[in-house]
Amino acid sequence: MDPALDPTVWVNLKVIARLQPFQRLHTRALLFRIQRHKYVPEFLQRWWDGSSRDSDFGRLQDVVGVALQYRAAADDTVAQHMEQHLLGAVRGFNALKKTYELDTTMNARLDTLIEVIYRGCVLEKGNEDPDDKDDEEPNAEHAE
């Protein structure tokens, strides 16, 4: 199937982009959804679904990986549209970082996924990474 016609990746990136802090993402189905508050405790719902943070993160990695492959293989118009969706998903990943703020491993994994998106989209075009501006070392002449 033509990647541009496969709605799954497009829809999942849009759902990720709409995440707000402290909302949970359900990734067990083909199409992701934002979980609504239920009467069943979260740990029990995760057990019932057979999901975990690790499996959910794996699904996020898969979607980003496929989206980057679609972007690389597509014509300029579709590639630009996919790039917009990927960069929009970064907002959702930042919301997930807030949701899992006490889980340093999950936050590090999300940071890495965000870096993969920036490297695949922004840096590939020769643009500067907006996060690298803070990492610049001062000029040696001014360091004294």
HELIX and SHEET records of a PDB file:
HELIX    1   1 PRO A    3  LEU A    5  5                                   3    
HELIX    2   2 PRO A    7  ALA A   17  1                                  11    
HELIX    3   3 GLU A   42  ASP A   49  1                                   8    
HELIX    4   4 ARG A   53  ALA A   73  1                                  21    
HELIX    5   5 ASP A   76  THR A   99  1                                  24    
HELIX    6   6 THR A  104  CYS A  121  1                                  18    
HELIX    7   7 LEU A  123  LYS A  125  5                                   3    
HELIX    8   8 PRO A  130  ASP A  135  5                                   6    
HELIX    9   9 ALA A  140  HIS A  142  5                                   3    
SHEET    1   A 2 ARG A  24  HIS A  26  0                                        
SHEET    2   A 2 ARG A  33  GLN A  35 -1                                        
END                                                                             
